[in-house]
Amino acid sequence: MLLAIDVGNTNITIGVFDKEKLVTTFRMTTKMQRTSDEYGITIIDLLEHNEISHNEIKDAIISSVVPNVMHSLCSGMIKYFGIQPMVVEPGVKTGIRITSENPAQIGADRIVDAVGAYELYGGPVVVIDYGTATTYDFVNGNGDFFAGVTSPGIRISAKALWEDAAKLPEIEIKKPSTILARETISSMQAGLIFGQIGQTEYIVKNMIKESGLKDVKVVATGGLGKIIANETKYIQYYNPTLTLEGMRLIYAKQKR
């Protein structure tokens, strides 16, 4: 089995693949400082809770946007699993060519999403990841990653509201019943959700328009992506495990 580990700014998402089948997923918080022992033992415990023996894990791939966790995480994999994990970084074969102005600045998470969207849905494709940041990345029909947009994620925007405005409360992020809000909580929810929908539609529409490309597919992922995908015709596909699937595809390319 393959362990796919996606280290994001908020959570570490882990998927277990049996060949091409995603068997299970689970999450850990990223911001908690952990030693290699803590990573190894915690991952083993989570696997066993999902009825998977750590002895069944034969390889691992890591995509990370948080450099300071990598030493302990990789050391934990070596110590407790006997595995030197593959890391998504420059030099790893992905099947995607980065043709933007500074390829080295493109995060591993965005590359992995682009691979997943291009391989599973074909190009040209815009892939949107509703994570800590909301990212919009464009891959053409030849597999060239040529453009991207980055904006604050929904949770970042919500946090800014209740931390920087003294009278605004911390709220649940969900779609309100109407945009005609009549009290504070639903007015914040309306601004966050409908604002994100409007942003999505404007950015996607203009990325496609300025590219001049036709028949562009739009794929969304990320925890809050489903809320947005359900509310706009601009998103054709929502895939909550796209990042993990992209990592599996990259792993398979190295083994050919």
C-alpha positions in Angstrom: 0.0 0.0 0.0 1.0 3.6 -0.6 0.8 6.4 1.9 0.1 9.8 0.4 0.8 12.7 2.8 -0.4 16.2 1.9 1.1 18.7 4.3 -1.0 21.9 4.1 -0.8 25.1 6.2 -3.8 24.0 8.4 -4.0 20.2 8.2 -1.9 17.2 7.2 -4.2 15.0 5.1 -3.1 11.4 4.7 -4.5 8.9 2.2 -3.9 5.2 1.9 -3.9 3.7 -1.6 -4.1 0.0 -2.5 -2.9 0.3 -6.1 -5.3 2.8 -7.6 -8.0 2.5 -4.9 -8.1 5.1 -2.1 -8.8 2.9 0.9 -9.1 5.6 3.6 -8.1 9.1 4.6 -7.5 10.9 7.9 -6.1 14.2 9.1 -3.7 15.7 11.6 -3.2 19.4 12.5 -0.2 21.0 10.9 0.6 23.7 13.4 1.3 21.4 16.3 5.1 20.8 16.7 5.9 17.1 16.6 9.0 15.0 16.9 9.8 12.2 14.5 8.6 9.7 17.1 5.3 11.5 17.5 4.7 11.6 13.7 5.6 7.9 13.4 3.4 6.7 16.4 0.5 9.0 15.5 0.3 7.8 11.9 0.6 4.1 13.0 -2.2 4.7 15.6 -4.4 6.3 12.9 -3.7 3.5 10.5 -4.6 0.9 13.0 -7.8 2.7 13.9 -8.7 2.4 10.3 -7.9 -1.4 10.4 -4.6 -1.1 8.4 -1.4 -2.5 9.7 1.6 -0.2 9.3 3.4 -3.3 7.9 1.1 -3.1 4.9 2.6 0.3 3.9 5.3 -0.3 1.4 6.0 3.3 0.2 5.1 6.9 0.8 5.0 10.2 -1.1 4.8 13.6 0.5 3.7 17.0 -0.9 4.4 19.9 1.5 4.0 23.6 1.7 5.4 23.7 5.3 9.1 23.2 5.2 9.7 23.2 8.9 7.8 19.9 9.5 9.6 17.9 6.8 12.7 16.8 8.8 10.6 15.3 11.6 8.0 13.8 9.3 10.5 12.2 7.0 12.5 10.9 9.9 9.4 9.4 11.4 8.6 7.6 8.2 12.2 6.2 8.1 12.3 5.2 11.7 8.8 3.6 12.1 8.0 2.4 8.6 11.5 1.7 7.2 10.6 3.9 4.2 12.4 6.8 2.6 9.5 8.8 1.4 9.4 10.4 -2.1 9.0 14.1 -1.9 7.3 16.2 -4.6 10.0 18.8 -5.4 11.9 20.1 -8.5 13.3 17.1 -10.5 10.4 14.8 -9.8 8.6 13.7 -12.9 5.0 15.0 -12.9 3.9 15.0 -16.5 3.2 18.8 -16.2 5.5 21.5 -17.5 5.7 24.7 -15.5 5.8 27.5 -18.0 5.0 30.4 -15.7 7.7 33.1 -15.1 9.2 31.6 -12.0 8.5 27.8 -11.8 10.4 27.4 -8.5 7.8 29.6 -6.8 4.9 27.2 -7.6 4.0 25.2 -4.5 4.0 21.4 -4.4 0.3 21.4 -3.6 -0.6 23.3 -6.7 1.5 21.1 -8.9 -0.1 18.0 -7.4 -3.6 19.4 -8.0 -2.7 20.3 -11.6 -1.5 16.8 -12.2 -4.6 15.3 -10.7 -7.0 17.5 -12.7 -5.1 17.1 -16.0 -4.7 13.4 -15.8 -8.2 12.6 -14.5 -10.2 15.2 -16.5 -7.9 16.2 -19.4 -6.9 19.7 -20.5 -7.3 22.5 -20.8 -8.4 22.7 -17.2 -8.7 25.2 -14.4 -8.3 23.6 -11.0 -9.5 25.5 -7.9 -8.3 24.5 -4.4 -10.4 26.0 -1.6 -7.8 25.6 1.1 -6.1 28.0 3.5 -5.6 30.1 0.3 -8.0 29.8 -2.6 -5.9 29.0 -5.7 -6.9 29.0 -9.4 -4.4 27.2 -11.7 -4.6 26.8 -15.5 -3.2 23.9 -17.4 -3.6 23.8 -21.2 -4.2 20.9 -23.5 -0.5 20.1 -23.8 -0.1 19.8 -20.0 1.6 23.2 -19.6 0.9 24.9 -16.2 1.0 28.5 -17.5 -1.0 30.7 -15.1 -2.4 30.9 -11.6 -4.3 33.2 -9.3 -4.0 33.2 -5.4 -6.5 34.8 -3.1 -7.3 34.5 0.7 -9.2 31.4 1.6 -12.7 31.4 3.1 -11.4 30.6 6.6 -8.7 33.3 6.4 -11.4 35.8 5.4 -13.6 34.7 8.2 -10.8 34.8 10.7 -9.9 38.4 9.7 -13.5 39.4 10.2 -13.9 38.1 13.8 -10.3 38.9 14.9 -10.0 42.4 13.4 -13.6 43.7 14.0 -14.3 43.8 17.7 -18.0 43.3 17.6 -18.1 40.5 15.0 -18.4 36.9 16.5 -16.7 33.7 15.4 -19.2 31.9 13.2 -19.9 28.6 11.5 -19.0 28.9 7.8 -22.0 27.8 5.8 -24.4 29.1 3.2 -27.2 31.1 4.7 -30.8 30.6 3.5 -30.8 34.0 1.7 -28.4 36.8 0.7 -30.9 39.2 2.2 -29.4 38.9 5.7 -31.2 40.5 8.6 -28.7 39.9 11.4 -25.0 39.7 12.0 -24.2 36.0 11.7 -26.1 35.4 8.5 -24.8 38.7 7.0 -21.2 37.4 7.7 -22.0 34.0 6.2 -23.6 35.7 3.1 -20.5 37.8 2.6 -18.1 34.9 2.9 -20.0 32.3 0.8 -21.6 34.5 -1.8 -18.5 36.6 -2.0 -16.5 33.5 -2.7 -18.9 32.4 -5.4 -18.8 35.8 -7.1 -15.0 35.8 -6.9 -14.9 32.2 -8.4 -17.1 33.1 -11.3 -15.3 36.4 -12.1 -11.8 34.8 -12.0 -12.7 31.7 -13.9 -14.6 33.6 -16.6 -11.7 36.0 -17.2 -9.0 33.4 -17.0 -10.7 31.5 -19.8 -11.5 34.6 -21.7 -8.0 36.0 -21.7 -6.4 32.5 -22.5 -8.5 32.2 -25.6 -8.8 28.5 -25.0 -12.0 26.6 -25.7 -13.8 23.7 -23.9 -12.0 24.4 -20.6 -13.0 22.1 -17.8 -13.1 23.5 -14.2 -12.4 21.2 -11.3 -12.6 22.1 -7.6 -11.2 20.5 -4.5 -10.6 21.5 -0.9 -12.7 21.2 2.2 -15.1 24.1 1.5 -15.0 23.6 -2.2 -18.2 21.5 -2.2 -20.3 24.5 -0.9 -19.1 26.7 -3.7 -19.2 24.0 -6.4 -22.9 23.4 -5.6 -23.8 27.0 -6.2 -22.2 27.8 -9.5 -22.3 26.6 -13.1 -18.7 27.6 -13.6 -17.5 24.5 -11.8 -18.1 21.2 -13.6 -16.4 18.7 -11.2 -15.8 18.6 -7.4 -13.3 16.1 -6.3 -12.5 16.2 -2.5 -9.5 13.8 -2.9 -7.9 15.4 -6.0 -4.7 16.3 -4.2 -4.2 12.7 -3.0 -5.0 11.3 -6.4 -2.5 13.7 -8.0 0.2 12.4 -5.6 -0.6 8.8 -6.5 -0.3 9.6 -10.2 3.1 11.3 -9.6 4.3 8.3 -7.6 3.3 6.0 -10.4 5.2 8.0 -13.0 8.4 7.6 -11.0 8.0 3.8 -10.9 7.5 3.3 -14.6 
